[in-house]
Amino acid sequence: MNEGKGTLGIYAIQDRIDTNYPQYVHDHNLALMNNGEVKKFLQLERISRIKRDNKLYVHLPELIKHSGLAEADVDVVFVDNVVGRAMISSSGQIRFEAPLNPKLTKDIEKGKLWWIYREPDSYILNHELAHIFSCLPFYGSFEENSLLVHFDGGASLSNFSAWIYKMGKIIPVEHHWELKPFTSLFNANALTFGIIGATIEDQNSVPGKLMGYAALGTYNEEIDFWLRQNNWFENIWGKRSAFFEKAKADFGIDLKSFDQRSTFLQDIAATIQELFMREVLLKLDDLQSITGCKTLYYTGGCALNIHTNSAIVESRIFENVYIPPCPDDSGLSIGAAAFLEWKKGHTIQINSPYLNNWGIESNNFEYTQEDISQLAQLLSEGKIVGVCNGNGEAGPRALGNRSILALPTKALANKVSVEKKQREWYRPVAPIMLEHNAKYFTGQSSIHPLTRYMLLDLKIPENKQIEISGVIHANGTVRIQTIFEKKENPFLYELLSLLDEQYNIKALINTSFNNKGNPIVHTAQDAIKSAQEMDLDAIVINGKITII
């Protein structure tokens, strides 16, 4: 490795099976860093327009050639997966092989890479540490004596790993599959898939849907015992009648199908969510007792479970909790590149979440006060507006640069979510607001920084819920995105400030700019096409408004 070189992180390991939809591997991505700063980032789905695309090995040679990286003097670091540690592009022009290792290491390992016409230095980093190090580009150096935790469906040799950062070193604590039964309830359980109405092609969307649906129900201790007693009904694929028969025999509930309006099914989902949350809290509490760490860095796909995130924060097990905006596999290349940059001795700079810049000329765009005033007027009139400004967000959630905005009323929430985006009726939409308004709606004296990335749910007192009724979930919570400072997103800050001051509008619906089955829009062309398909009222592209 060479300290003067840039670092290219790549997550492109092939899936076990070549299908039209991701299975074990999903969300391929690549990231270029130099001197601790993210220079380029690509979530493949954003340019391929295939949701959670896992075929970077098909596109990689052309992407590398067209970006100038084929000849660039960079160190290359790949991320592995539970299915393997090697990749070969479809054309054969790029081939990477890594040593097989039965142990989880705390360092990169040397690999062998054929890179178009040459053999640059290359390495492999385990999936676990790639998740962990995806925190650095958003928070800077790890705090001394901090606990680093990855938790997801499956990494290279575990689905849960814990490490300590102390005196500039990463110290392994544990890694295992002990919590796999609880993640499987969200991504591999036949009962869960039945309740949500999902097929195997939809498996990557099930966890988020189940989390939203669970808010409709209530934890039930009797259901808890019943689910455990019946092994979570995990293997009723193709024989779901067995579940209906047990429900009737044990609870007297006569179900003919998975009717999502059933309070029994809603309580099952709520019970699953509660069980998951409790297991995570027990594990983290145990680790804190063992290590004495006061700060937690938490990553992996499970860190997108906002109810659990909120419970972690509220438990005060740790004084500080940090989660990146891309804790799932979409941030693995960022984590891998950050790890190698850290190894080179570079200080990792703090980046905004707006990193998806492949094929986008610049994150800088100009707008006027007239543009802000026109947009505020449209929104105050109940119009639905798509926004495509600058770079896209890293991770699965739109944070204002690739968002659909509207007033936070029930009518508009239903129109945006169910009619325009064709999402399920039970899924909530989130609000975006300034910090002082987040304090106003929650009654809290301070708002946790994780709300910057929509990673927490916050309770709203009943007397305030009517003002933002369209974004209040069934359990009285909201997944707020807070804008704390103008520099975070000047366009949104000025828009929200004007709406507040001139129209007494304290929040907006903020949902991702995409329709059913499609990734979040990336380019202006994507945005125009998607806005027309959804029949939005207007679109903002780099600060300029077009009425549709």
N, C-alpha and C positions, 0 to 999 in steps of 0.2 A: 504494500500500500504506500501511496505517495501523498504526503501532506499537501502538496501543491496542486494535486489533481482535484477535479470535481468528483462527485459521487452520484452514481445512477442506481437507484433502487428499483427492482422489478419484481412484481408478483405475477407470474405467468405459468405456474405449474399446471399441467393438463389434468383434467378430471379423470376419474377412473373409467368412465363410460362416455362415449361421444354421442351426446344427445342434443336436441335443440334447446334444452333448458339446463341450467346449472344444477348439479347434485351436490357432491362433496366440496367442489371448488366453485367459488363465485366471486364476482367483483374484482376482476383483474385490474391492475393499475401500475403506473410507473411514476417516479419522482426524481428530478435532478436537483441536487444541492451543491452549493459551493460556498466555502468559508462560513458554513453554518446557516446559510439562507436557502430557502426553497426557491428555485428559479423556474422550474417547470413542473407541472403536475397534471396527470391525466387519469381520470377514471374512465376505463374503456367504454362503458355504456353510454357516456355522454356523446361520443363521436360515432360509435357504431349504431346507436339508437336501438340497442338490444338490452333490455333490462337485466342488470347484474351480469353482464357479458363476461364469460370466462374463456374466451378464445383469443387472448392477446398473442399467443404463439403463432396465430395465423397472420396477424397484422404487424407484428413487431419489426420485421425487416424493413418494410416500407415506411413505417413510422420513424424508425431510426435514420433511414437514408434521407427522408424529406426534412428532418429536423436538424440535420448536420451532425448528429451524434455518432454516425458510423465512423467518422474520422476523429471525433473529439477524444482528447486524452483524459479519460475518466476511469475511475475504479468502479467496477460493477458488482453489486451485491443483490443476490436473489433471495427470495423468501420461500421456505419450504411449506409443506402441507402434510397432513396425516397420510395422504395418498402417495407422497413421493418427494424426491429432492432433485429431479432432473427434468429438463425440458429441451425439446427440439422444435424449431419453427417448422411450419408446414412445408416451406421451401427448402429446409435444411441449411439455410445460410447462417442461422444462429443455433448453436448447440451448447448446452451447459450441463455439466455433470458434477455432482458433489459427492463427497465420501458418505457412505452409509454409517450412521452412528447410533448405537443402541442407547446412548446416554444423552440427556439434555445438557448441552454445554452452556457456559455463560459467556461465550465469545463467538465471533465469526469463525468459519472454517474455510480453508482454501479450496477453491474449486477449479475446474478446467472449462474454459470458454472459447468457442470458435465464434468470432464476431465479424460476420461478413467476410472480410479478407485478412483478419489478423487475430491475435490471441492476447487481449488485454488482461490485466490482473482482475481476478474475479473471486467472489466469496459467496458463501451461503450463510444465512442467519435463520435460526429457528423461528417458527411462527410466533411462539410465545413472546420472545424478546422484541420481535418486530411490532407486536401489539403494544408492549410496554413503552417502547421508545417513540411511538407515535404521539406521546404526550409532549416531548421536548420542543418541537417546533411551535407549540402554542403556549407553553408555560416557561420555557427556558430551562436552565439547569435544574436537576432534581434537588429538592431540599435535603439537607443532611439528615441522616437517620430516618429515611422515609420508607414506607412499605409500598412495593410495586406489585400490583395484582393484575393478571390477565384472566378472563373468564369468558369462554365462548362454547360453541357446539363441539369444537374439536380443533386442536392445533397440530403440532408435529408429534409430541409424545404425551399430551395431556389435554384436558379441557379446562383445567384450573392450575395456575402456577403462581407462586409468591416468591418475591425476592426482596432483599434489603439493599438500599443505596447508602453506603457508609464510607467516608473518607475516599471518595472518588472511585469506589469499586462496587460492582454488582455481586451480591452474595446470595446464592440460591437458598431458599427455605424449604419449599416443597413443590411438587408437581404430581398430578394424579388425575384419575377419572372418577373420583368418589362422588362428585356432584353431577355426573352425567345423567342420572335418572331425572334430575330436576330440569336440566336444559332440554332433555328429550321430550318432556311434557309440552314444550313450546315448538319443537321442530320435527318430532318424529313419532308422535303418538296418534294412534288411529282414532281415539275418541276426540282429541283436540281437532284433528282434521275434519272429522264428521261435524262437530259443532260449528266450525268456521265455514264449512262447505268447500273445503279445499281439496285439490288433487295433488299428486306428487309434484307436478310441474309448479305448483304454487308454494312449495315448502318454505322458500325464503321470505315469503310475505306473511306466513302464519304467525310468527312471534308478535309482530306489531299489531296484527288484527286481534289476536287473543288478548293482548294487553288492553286494547281499547274496549273490547267486549266485556272483559272482566269487571270493568267499572260499573256495569249495570247490576251486578249481583252483590252478594254478601257472603263472607266466609262462613262456613257451616262445619262445625266439629264432627257432626255425624257423617257428612259427606266426605270429610277428610279421612275418617276411619274406613269408610266404605271404599273409597278409591284405592287406598293402600291394600285393603283386604282383597281387592280384585285386580291387583297388579296394574292399577291405573288404566285398565282396559286397553293396554298398549298394542295388543295384537288382534284386534277385531276387524282387521282389514278384510273386506269382502264378506263379513258376517256380523254386521252391526246390529242385527236383530238380537244378538246375545246381550247387548247392552240394554236394549228396550225391555227385554224379558226380565233382566235383573232389576231395572228401575221399577217395574210394575210389582215384582215380587217383594222387593225390600222397602219400597217407599209408597207403593200404591199409585204411582204416576204412570198413566197410560199414554206413552209416546208412540206415535206412528212414524215420525220422522224427526230429524234434527231441526225443530222449529226454534229459531233464534229468539222468539218472543217468550219462550218458556222460562219462567223464573227459576226452575230447577236447573236448566242448562246454564243460566246466568250465574247461579250460585256455584255450580261446578267450576266455571271459569274463574270466579272470584276466589274460590278455595285454592285452585292451582296457583294463582298469582300470589296469594298469601303464603302458601307453603314455600314457594320459590324465594320470596323475600325473607322469610324467617331463616331458611337455610343459609342464605348469603350473610345475613347479620350474625348468625351464630359462628360461621367460619371466620368472618372478619374480626369479631370480638375475640375469638380464640387467638388469632394471629397477633392482634394488638397486645394481648396479655403476654404472649410469648416473646415478642420482639420489643415491646415498649415504644414502637414507632408512633409518632403523633400526627404524621402526614400520610395520606393515602393517594397514590396515583392508580386509577382504576380504568382498565381498558378491556377490549374484547366485545363481541356482539352483545353480551349480556349487559354491558354498560349503557345500552340504549333502552333498558327497562326503567322508565322514569319513575315509576312508583317505588321501585327498589332503591334507585338513586336517592330519592327524597327521604326514604327511611334511613339510609346510611347517613345522610347529612343530619337529619333530625335526631338520630341516636347519640350523636356527639361522641361516638367511639374514637373519632379522629378530630383533631382541631382543624385540619385543612383537608379538603377533598378535591382532587383535580381529575377531570375527564376530558379528553380531546373531542372535537366536533366530529371526528371520524374514528370512533373506537372500534368499529367493525372492520371487516376485511378490506374495505375500501381505503383504509389508511395504512395498509401494511408496507407499501413501498416507501411512504414517508418515514415510517418507523425504521425501516432497514437503512435508508439513506442517512437518517439522523444518527443511528448507532455507529455507522462507519465514520461519519464526520466527527462524532464524539471521540471515537478511538484515535482519530488523527490529531486530536487536541484542539479542535475548533470549538469556539463558544457557539452554541446553538441559539440563533436569534429567534425572537418571538414574532411569529407571523399572524396575520389576520386569517380568518377561516376562508377567505375568498382566494383560493389557490388554483382552482380548476381553470387553467389558462391555455391549454393545448389548442392551438389554432386561433387564439384570440389575440389580437395585436397588442392591446394595452388595457390595463385595469383603470387607467385614467380616462375620464370622460367629462365633458363640460355640460353644465345645465345652468339655467338662469332662474331668478326668482319668479319670473313669469311661468316657467315650466312647473315649478313647485305649486304655484297658485292655481294653475289650470288643473293639475292633478288633484289637489285638495278639493277643488270645486266639484270635479267629477265624482270623487269618492263620497263627498257629502250629499250628493244627489242619489246615492245608492247604486252607482255604477260599479261594475266588476272589471278590474284592471290587471293585466299581466305585466310583470316587470322583468326586463332582461338588461341588467346593467353590469358593465365591466366583466370581471372574472366570476365564474360560478363558485359555489361553496364546495369545500371538501367535505365529504361525508354524505349521508342519506337525507339530510334535512335542509330545506331552503331557509336561508336566513336573511332574506330581503333582496338579494341580487337575482334570484331566479324564483320569484314568488308571485302568487296571485293575491291581490289585496282587495278588501271590501269592508264595509261597515260591519261591526260584530253583532248583527241582529240574527235572530233565529231564522227568519225568512231567507236572508242572504246566505247564511251558513248552509242551509239545506240546498239552496240553489247552486252554490259553488261546489259543495262536496258531492251531493247525490246527483244533481242534474248535469252539471258541467263536467265534473271529474269522474262521475259514475262510481263513486266509492260506496261502500256498505253504509246502511242507515245508522249504524251504531258507532261509527268512527268519528271522533271529534276533530274539529279544526282548531288551530292554535291562534292566539293573539300576539301581536307585537306592540310594544309600548315603550315610552321613556321611563327611566328609573323612578321618577317621582310619582308617576301614575301607577307603577307596579306597587309602590308603597301604599298608595291611596286604595287600590283595590284589595290588597291582601291585609292591610292594617299592620304590616310589619315595619319596623324601624329601619331595617336594612334588607336588601335583596341579594341573594346568593349569586356570586359570579357565574355559576354554572347555568343560570338562566340565559346568559349571553348566547348559549348554544342550544337552547330548548331541551335541556337535559333533566329538568325537574318538573314536578307538578306541584302547584301551590293551591291551598284552600282559599276560597273566596267567601267572605261572610254573606249571608243571605240578603242582607239589605243592600249589598253592592252588586249582586248577581244580575239584576234586571238591566243594568247599564251595559253589560256585555253578555247578554243572554245567549248569543249565538256561539260563544266559545266556552261556555260552561259545560263540563262533562256531567254525566249522570250522577257522579259522586260529589259534585260541587267543587271540583278542582279545575285548574287550567294549566296548560303547558305554555307558560309565558316565554316569549323571547324579549329580553330586556336590552334596550340600547342605553348604555351608561354614559357614553361620551360621543361627541360629534365625530371625533376622528375614527370611531369604529365603522361608521357608515354615514358620511355627511349628507347624502341624499335623503336617506330615511330619517335621520335626525331632524333635518329642516322640515321635511314633510310632516312628521309627527308633531313637531313644535307648532307649526302653522295650524294644523287641525285642532290642536289643543287650545291655542290662544284665540283663534278666530271663530271656530265652530263648536267649541266645547266637546270635541270628539277625542277621547282619551286613549283609544286603542283601535286597532284594525285587525281583521282576519288576516292571517299570513299563512298560506298553505303553499305547498310546492307547485311550481308551474309545470304541470304535466297532466295528461289525461290517462285514462285507464290502460294499464299494460305497458306504458311508455316511461322511459327514464325522464328525469328532470331535463328541461330544454337546456341547450348549451349555446348555440349560435343564434344570431338574430333571425336567420332563416328558420331555425327550429321554432323559435318563439312565435313568429308570424304564422307558421303552419299550425301550431298547436292552438294559438288564439283563435284562428279561423275555425278550426274543428270544434272547439268548445263554445264558439260564438260569444266570446268575451266582448265587452263594450269598448275597450280601448287597450292599447299596449304601449309601454314605455321601453324604448330601446336606447340605452346610453343617455338617459335623461330627457329624451325627446318623445313627445306623445303623439300617437296616431290613433284616431278614432276608427274603429272597425265597422 
